[in-house]
């Protein structure tokens, strides 16, 4: 199983898992909107040239991504990712209170607006089952 890093910044690293065809973003610390947008745009460029079926946002090392980032994902990123063949998008988050509800809301909205299946999880094992 080949796993290569396609992007690194101070608060994010994106890995491509070639066998299962997914990108996993490891987010950490306080993520600035500019950093997040750069990572998502890099992911789109990679998707355009490579067969990527799934995307995992691992938010277990941050509290919440900036609201502007979630808006970008919803309005700009999903249409492009869908066009490039993305089938599933998973949010991996810590089990929390208010923050978890933000992801619940984002998932409900996303599933109404895109053909990409969107779900949030609190355990990586659950994500891996869903991706198969």
N, C-alpha and C positions, 0 to 999 in steps of 0.2 A: 504494500500500500504506500504509494508515493504521496508525500505531503510537502508542498513547497510554499515559501513565503512570497507573496506577490506585492505586499505593501507594508511599510513600517513608518510610523510616526511616533511622536512622544506618548500618545495615549491610545494607540491602536496598532494592531498587527493583523493582517489578513493572510490566512493560509488557504491553499487550494488542496483539497483531497481528491486526487485524480481518479482513483478507482470508483468512488461513490459519486463523483462529480458535484462536490459542494465546496462553497467558500465559507470559512468560519472567521468572523471578526472577533478578536479578543480585545475588548475595550477595558481601559483601566484609568483610574484617577478622575480628574475633572476634565471632561471633554469639551472643547470649544466648538462652536458651530462650524467654523471654517475647517477645522480638522475633520470633523464628521463628514461634511460635504465632500471634502477632498477624497476621503476613504470610499464613500459610496460612488463617487464618479469614477474612481480608479476601478472599483469592482465592475461597474457597467462596461468600461472599456475592455476589461478582461473577458466579460461575458460575451461581448460582441465577437470576440475572436476565438473563444473556447466554448466547449459544451459544458455549461454549468446548469444543473437542474435545481439546486437547493442553496439557500443562503442561511447561515446561522449568525445571529447577532448575540454574542456572549456578553451580556451586561451584568454579570455577577460581581465584577470588580468596580462598578460605579453605582451611584444612586439612581440617577435618571439621565438619559441623554437630553440635550437641550430641546425645548419644545419646537424650535425651528427645524431641528433635525427630523422629528417625527412628522412634521408638516411636509417637509421635502420628500420623505419616503412616500407618504400618502399621495401627494399630488404630482410629483415629478418622477421619482425613482420607480414606483410600481409600473407605470405605463411602459417605460423603457425596458425594465427587467422582464416584463411579460413578453414584449416584442422579441427579446433575445432568447426566449425559451425557458426562463425560470419558472419552476412549477411550485416550489414550496419556500416559505420564509418562516424561520423559527426565531422567536425571541427567547433567550435563556436568561432568566432573572432570579435574584434571590427571593425567597419567600418573605414577603413584607406585607404591609397594610396598604396605605395610600398608593405607593409606587406600583404595586401589583395591579391595582384598579386602573391605573393609567394605561397599562399594557392591555388589560381586558378590553377597555374602550377602543384602543387603537386596533386591536384584532377584529372586533366587531365591525368597525368602519371599513377596514381594509377588505374584509371578506365580502362586503357589499359592492366594493368598487373595482375589484380586480379578479381575474381568473386564478391568480396565484393563491394557493392555499396558505393561509397565515394562521399561526398558532403560537401561544406562549407557554413556556415550561419553566419549572423550577429545578429540574434535574436533567443532566446530560443523557442519562440512560433512556429517559423518556423521549428525548429528541432523537436519539439514534434509532429507537424503535419506529418512530413516526417517519423517519427518512427512508427506511427500508421499504 
